[in-house]
Amino acid sequence: MEKASRVMYSIANFFTWILAIIAIVGIVFCGLNIGHVTIPNVDLSQFSVGMLVYLAIILIIALITIAMVRRAKKQGTSKGWDVLFLILGIFGANIFYFLGGLFGLIARRD
């Protein structure tokens, strides 16, 4: 179960990186819209200051989560990390963090 937990954390981390990249692209589009830059055949009207703030928060949370997963993997998992990632999986609607935390809690540690 410990190995399954690590695999789930790796998969979740991959999707968190994708989320961070999408947030960065969205921030760039917000900057283009705020700077009144027009791109042919692209509607940037959705990318306002509110969206910029939202994407910045998403990016910060994604980077913090990535850093926590790296730290947990480096230290070796513990029940505390597993509970944290279980909660993050529930609140973040990420099934892989949820399953990683669940498998980590079920895993036998000697």
Disulfide bonds with the S-S distance in Angstrom:
none
